[in-house]
Amino acid sequence: MVGSLLPTEHELAGLHGVSRHTVRASLKLLQDLGYISRRKSVGTMVTSANPRAAYSQSFSTIDDLVRVAATEVRSIRDRRDVTLDRATARRLDAPFGSDWLLLAGTRVDARKGGEPLAWADIYIDATLSRLADEIVGHPEVLVSFLIERETGRAIAEIHQVVTATLIEAPLAEVLGVPAGSAGMRLLRHYKDAAGKILEITDTIYPASRIAIAHQLKRDSTPLAP
């Protein structure tokens, strides 16, 4: 029931005859999908009977598993309409001449008084520019969820490319790191079922503030001898 507290990890492990590691992984997935929230000294609470989105999105930082939607919130500093020139289109791997709403600013750690963690350029398909006020007004909510809710079109695929970069001035000053220091760039395309890109995020983190972890599982097909 929404609003109720779940048993502890230890209790859940005993009830279902599994390890606490399995319980913890399962709760993490439910949290990423938006069914539950977990707070220190409070416990695990059921927050929704419906998931926020059809996919999970998480990654580790020095602050340990910062959730994009919950604690790494947007602080928009720039808002404008843009048409992609050739250089920008190439950088974003997006169509030349396409029109977008650009919302740019920092991602801040809500648990630490708004300390900047990264810089993000968020490009929204120009036909969805009516969402701008809602995106700015709800910095803790995934933009992709707002798009899904507004359009009724599910985000069917997220394509991510991670590359190394150098953080030059003046961005280095904004993020509080030395100019020329190492960074990590995350470029994500959010696509609908037809393959149309509805959102692009181009995010730069100082290298010391993020770690990307992927878990790969073998399918049922055996390797060829």
C-alpha positions in Angstrom: 0.0 0.0 0.0 1.3 3.5 -0.9 2.7 5.2 2.3 3.4 1.9 4.1 6.9 0.9 5.3 8.5 -2.3 4.0 10.3 -4.7 6.4 14.0 -4.3 6.9 16.5 -5.9 4.5 17.3 -8.5 7.2 13.6 -9.3 7.6 12.9 -9.5 3.9 15.9 -11.8 3.4 14.5 -14.1 6.1 10.9 -14.0 4.7 12.0 -15.0 1.2 15.0 -17.2 2.0 17.5 -15.1 0.0 20.7 -13.2 0.8 20.7 -9.5 1.9 22.7 -8.8 -1.3 19.7 -10.1 -3.4 17.3 -8.0 -1.3 19.4 -4.9 -1.6 19.6 -5.3 -5.4 15.9 -5.8 -5.7 15.1 -2.8 -3.6 17.5 -0.7 -5.7 15.6 -1.7 -8.8 12.3 -0.8 -7.2 13.7 2.5 -6.2 15.0 3.3 -9.7 11.6 2.4 -11.1 9.9 4.8 -8.7 7.9 2.3 -6.6 9.7 3.0 -3.3 11.9 5.6 -1.6 14.6 4.9 1.0 15.6 7.3 3.7 18.1 7.0 6.5 16.4 6.6 9.9 13.0 6.3 8.2 13.2 3.1 6.2 11.8 1.9 2.9 8.5 3.4 2.0 6.1 2.6 -0.8 5.7 5.8 -2.8 3.8 4.7 -5.9 1.8 1.9 -7.4 3.0 2.8 -10.8 6.6 3.2 -12.1 7.8 6.7 -13.1 9.3 5.3 -16.3 9.9 2.1 -18.2 13.6 2.0 -17.6 16.0 2.4 -14.7 18.8 5.0 -14.6 21.5 5.0 -12.0 25.2 5.5 -11.7 27.8 5.7 -8.9 29.6 8.9 -7.8 31.8 9.7 -4.9 28.6 10.4 -3.1 27.5 6.7 -3.7 24.7 5.9 -6.1 23.5 9.5 -6.8 20.0 9.1 -8.3 19.5 11.6 -11.1 15.9 12.3 -10.4 16.1 12.4 -6.6 19.3 14.0 -5.5 21.1 15.2 -8.6 18.7 18.0 -9.5 18.8 20.5 -12.3 19.6 24.2 -11.8 18.8 25.8 -15.1 20.8 28.9 -16.0 20.1 29.3 -19.7 17.0 28.7 -21.7 16.8 29.3 -25.5 15.7 28.0 -28.9 18.5 26.7 -31.0 19.0 25.3 -34.5 21.9 22.9 -34.8 24.8 24.1 -36.9 27.1 21.5 -38.5 29.6 21.5 -35.6 27.0 21.1 -32.9 25.0 18.5 -34.9 28.2 16.5 -35.2 29.1 16.8 -31.5 25.6 15.7 -30.5 25.2 13.1 -33.3 21.9 14.8 -34.2 20.4 16.0 -37.5 22.0 19.2 -38.9 19.5 22.0 -39.0 17.1 20.5 -36.5 15.3 22.7 -34.0 15.5 22.3 -30.2 14.8 24.0 -26.9 18.1 24.2 -25.0 18.0 24.2 -21.2 21.5 24.5 -19.8 22.8 24.6 -16.2 24.4 22.6 -13.4 23.3 19.4 -11.8 23.5 20.0 -8.1 23.7 17.7 -5.1 20.5 18.4 -3.2 21.9 16.7 -0.1 24.8 19.2 0.1 23.1 22.5 -0.3 23.2 22.6 -4.0 26.9 21.9 -4.6 27.5 21.6 -8.4 28.3 18.1 -9.6 28.2 18.5 -13.3 27.1 20.8 -16.2 24.3 19.6 -18.5 23.0 20.8 -21.8 19.5 19.4 -22.2 18.0 19.6 -25.7 14.3 19.0 -26.1 12.6 18.5 -29.5 11.2 22.0 -30.4 7.7 20.6 -30.7 7.9 20.0 -26.9 9.0 23.5 -25.9 5.7 24.0 -24.0 7.3 21.7 -21.3 9.9 24.3 -20.5 8.2 25.8 -17.4 7.4 22.4 -16.0 11.0 21.2 -16.5 12.4 24.3 -14.7 9.7 24.1 -12.0 10.3 20.4 -11.2 14.1 20.0 -11.2 13.9 16.7 -9.3 11.8 15.0 -12.0 13.4 13.2 -15.0 12.8 15.3 -18.2 12.1 12.0 -20.0 9.2 11.3 -17.6 7.7 14.7 -18.2 7.9 14.1 -21.9 6.2 10.7 -21.6 3.5 12.1 -19.4 2.8 15.1 -21.7 2.9 13.2 -25.0 1.8 9.7 -24.1 4.8 8.4 -26.0 7.1 6.1 -24.1 10.9 6.4 -24.2 11.7 3.1 -25.8 15.4 3.4 -26.0 18.3 5.4 -24.3 21.5 5.4 -26.2 24.5 6.5 -24.1 28.1 7.3 -25.2 30.8 8.0 -22.5 34.0 9.8 -23.5 36.9 11.4 -21.8 37.2 15.2 -22.0 39.1 18.1 -20.5 37.3 20.8 -18.5 38.4 24.2 -19.6 37.6 27.6 -18.3 35.0 29.1 -17.7 33.2 25.7 -17.1 36.0 24.6 -14.7 35.3 27.6 -12.5 31.6 26.8 -12.4 32.3 23.3 -11.3 35.1 24.2 -8.9 37.9 22.3 -10.5 41.2 23.4 -12.1 41.1 24.4 -15.7 42.3 21.6 -17.9 41.4 18.9 -15.4 40.0 15.5 -16.5 36.3 15.1 -17.0 33.8 12.6 -18.3 31.2 13.4 -20.9 27.9 11.5 -21.0 25.9 12.0 -24.2 22.4 10.4 -24.1 19.7 10.2 -26.8 16.2 9.4 -25.5 14.2 7.9 -28.4 10.6 6.9 -28.8 9.5 3.5 -30.4 9.8 5.0 -33.9 13.5 5.9 -33.2 12.8 9.7 -33.1 15.1 11.5 -30.7 12.9 13.5 -28.2 15.7 14.5 -25.8 19.4 14.8 -25.8 21.5 15.4 -22.7 25.1 16.4 -23.0 26.6 16.2 -19.4 30.1 16.9 -18.3 31.4 15.7 -14.9 34.7 16.2 -13.2 36.4 12.7 -13.5 36.6 12.4 -9.7 32.9 12.8 -9.2 31.5 9.9 -11.2 32.1 6.3 -12.0 30.1 4.4 -14.6 29.2 0.8 -13.8 27.7 -1.8 -16.2 26.6 -5.3 -15.4 26.7 -7.7 -18.3 24.9 -11.1 -18.2 25.4 -14.0 -20.6 22.3 -15.0 -22.5 21.3 -18.7 -22.9 23.3 -19.1 -26.2 26.6 -20.9 -25.5 29.8 -19.6 -26.9 31.0 -21.2 -30.1 33.9 -23.7 -29.5 
